[in-house]
């Protein structure tokens, strides 16, 4: 069983920054893809950014140039640097990891951006 734990969310003013972190409970596993999704109230969950084991990254158009995804030296960690935050970035941000056919999800961390 693999669990994902996120941290780094919080309340920030528009234009501010946060660094979200995610670590898997098992550090003996490597993941094909890790990433972040978000869900705002009343909206569907949407992809924010993903990064492959080879370092290739994918971003939602709405966050390009403002968010940066990276993987830590440990194979089981992923980070999301979020800059120039906007009120519309307010959401629960959830960590995601894929290993073969298995998908894993964290419980999420709240990011709230005040105007």
C-alpha positions, 0 to 999 in steps of 0.5 A: 500500500502506498500513501501520498502525503502533501504539505505546503498549502495555505492562505496567501495574497494574490501575487504571492508564492507557495511551495507544495511538497508531496512524498510517497510513504514508500521510498523503495519504489519509483513512479512513472509519473508524479504530479498535481491536480486541483479541484475548486469548489463546484468544479471538476478536478483538473490537471495542474502539472505532471512530471515523468521519471525522465523529467518531462513535464506537462502543465495546464495552460492556465499555470504555464509560466507561473508554476514549476513542477520538480522531482526531488532527489528521492524517487518518491517526492515531487514539488510544485512551486507556485508563483504569481498566485491568483484568486482563481488558483484557489483549490484543493491541490492533490498529489498524484503518482502512477506506477504501472497500472496503479494510480495513487492519490493524496488527500490534498492540501488547501491553497487559498488566494485572497484578492 
